[in-house]
Amino acid sequence: WIKAHWMNMHQREIDWRPPLEAFAPLVGAPFAFILHGGEQAQHSEWTFIGADPAETVEWADGVTMLSGQPCAQSPFEALARLHKSRAPAQSSVCDAPFFSGLFGYAGYECARIFEPGVARFPSPYELPDLAFGAYDAVAAFHRTRRRAWLVGRSAAAVTRLAERLE
């Protein structure tokens, strides 16, 4: 039996603005993301924005990097360890389904981890095959209610994101 230790979040409501507009200052910033379902998608009330992850996991050319340093683990082992080290988060004000955590992508090239004999085709992009960040704060936009919050694991993380979005 494992008892979950929940982390209380630091949160503050911010003035509403369209999420795509709010993301504009972060365009091109490393590890900045916007998770936006589009205006026409069904059941996509929420948009999330994050930047400046506390830690990162990347995998490229067969090398796992943990926050910019080589790591002997596979990228999935590094992700599992990072995920396990972070306490689950909960919020009492904002009912968004995401407050902080891991966000990123794993490309098709990651199949080589499980099946080393798979031929590697060069990607047309200069990106790692896998990249995830551990985010300590996100901006959560409820598009149908036209309300927005900054929610984070610390007041400092919330303040950093607020400064980036201004």
C-alpha positions in Angstrom: 0.0 0.0 0.0 1.5 3.3 -1.1 0.1 6.5 0.3 0.2 9.4 -2.1 1.6 12.7 -0.8 -0.1 15.5 -2.6 1.6 18.8 -3.2 -0.5 21.9 -2.8 -0.3 24.2 -5.7 0.4 28.0 -5.8 -2.2 29.6 -8.0 -3.6 32.9 -9.1 -6.2 33.9 -11.5 -5.0 36.1 -14.4 -6.8 38.4 -16.8 -8.3 36.5 -19.7 -6.8 36.7 -23.2 -6.9 34.3 -26.1 -4.4 31.5 -25.4 -2.7 31.8 -28.8 -2.1 35.4 -28.1 -0.8 34.6 -24.6 1.7 32.1 -26.2 3.2 34.7 -28.6 6.1 35.8 -26.3 7.2 32.1 -26.1 7.3 31.2 -29.8 10.6 29.7 -30.5 11.7 29.4 -26.9 13.3 26.0 -26.1 10.9 23.6 -24.4 8.0 26.1 -24.5 4.7 24.4 -25.3 1.1 25.1 -26.0 -1.5 22.3 -25.8 -4.5 23.7 -27.6 -7.3 21.6 -29.1 -8.4 24.3 -31.5 -11.5 26.2 -31.6 -13.6 23.6 -33.5 -12.5 20.5 -31.5 -15.2 18.9 -29.3 -14.5 18.7 -25.6 -11.4 20.9 -25.8 -12.3 23.5 -23.2 -8.7 23.8 -21.9 -5.5 25.2 -23.3 -2.2 24.8 -21.4 1.0 26.8 -21.8 4.4 26.0 -20.2 8.0 27.1 -20.5 11.3 26.8 -18.7 11.1 23.2 -17.4 12.9 22.5 -14.2 14.5 19.4 -15.7 14.6 17.8 -19.2 15.1 14.4 -20.7 16.3 14.1 -24.4 17.4 11.3 -26.5 19.3 11.8 -29.8 21.8 9.6 -31.6 21.4 6.9 -29.0 22.4 9.2 -26.1 20.1 10.1 -23.2 20.6 13.6 -21.8 19.2 14.6 -18.4 19.0 18.3 -18.1 21.8 18.7 -20.6 24.1 16.0 -19.0 24.7 12.5 -20.5 22.9 9.8 -18.6 23.5 6.0 -18.6 19.8 5.2 -18.5 17.5 4.7 -21.5 15.3 7.8 -22.0 12.3 5.9 -20.7 14.1 4.9 -17.5 15.1 8.5 -17.0 11.6 9.7 -17.6 10.2 7.1 -15.1 12.7 8.2 -12.5 11.9 11.9 -13.1 8.2 11.2 -12.9 8.5 9.2 -9.7 10.5 12.0 -8.0 7.7 14.5 -8.5 4.8 14.6 -6.0 1.3 14.6 -7.5 -0.2 18.0 -7.6 -3.7 19.2 -6.7 -5.5 22.5 -6.9 -8.4 23.8 -4.8 -9.3 26.7 -7.1 -8.8 25.7 -10.7 -10.3 22.4 -11.9 -7.9 22.0 -14.8 -6.8 18.4 -15.6 -3.1 19.5 -15.8 -1.2 21.6 -13.3 2.4 20.6 -13.6 4.2 17.6 -14.7 5.9 16.0 -17.7 5.2 17.2 -21.2 6.9 16.3 -24.5 7.1 13.9 -27.4 8.6 10.6 -28.4 9.2 10.3 -32.2 9.0 7.2 -34.3 12.8 6.9 -34.0 12.4 5.7 -30.4 11.4 2.3 -31.8 15.1 1.6 -32.0 15.2 1.4 -28.2 12.9 -1.7 -28.3 14.0 -3.1 -31.6 17.6 -2.2 -32.3 17.5 -3.9 -35.7 15.0 -1.2 -37.0 16.7 0.8 -39.7 17.2 4.4 -38.8 15.9 6.8 -41.3 17.2 10.4 -41.0 14.7 12.8 -39.7 14.2 16.0 -41.8 14.2 18.0 -38.6 17.1 18.9 -36.3 15.3 17.7 -33.2 16.0 15.0 -30.7 14.1 11.7 -31.1 12.6 12.2 -27.7 12.2 15.4 -25.6 10.3 15.9 -22.4 10.4 18.7 -19.8 9.3 18.6 -16.1 7.2 21.8 -15.7 6.7 23.4 -12.3 4.1 25.9 -13.6 1.6 26.2 -16.4 -0.9 28.7 -17.6 -4.4 27.1 -17.8 -7.0 28.7 -19.9 -10.6 27.6 -19.7 -11.9 28.8 -23.1 -15.6 28.4 -22.6 -15.6 30.2 -19.3 -13.0 32.7 -20.5 -11.0 32.4 -17.3 -7.3 31.8 -16.9 -4.9 30.8 -14.1 -1.2 30.4 -13.4 -0.8 27.3 -11.4 2.5 25.9 -10.1 4.5 23.9 -7.6 6.0 27.1 -6.1 5.3 30.8 -6.0 8.7 31.3 -7.7 7.7 29.0 -10.6 4.3 30.9 -11.0 6.1 34.3 -11.0 8.7 33.1 -13.6 5.9 32.0 -16.0 4.0 35.2 -15.4 7.0 37.2 -16.3 7.6 35.2 -19.5 3.9 35.7 -20.6 3.9 39.4 -20.1 
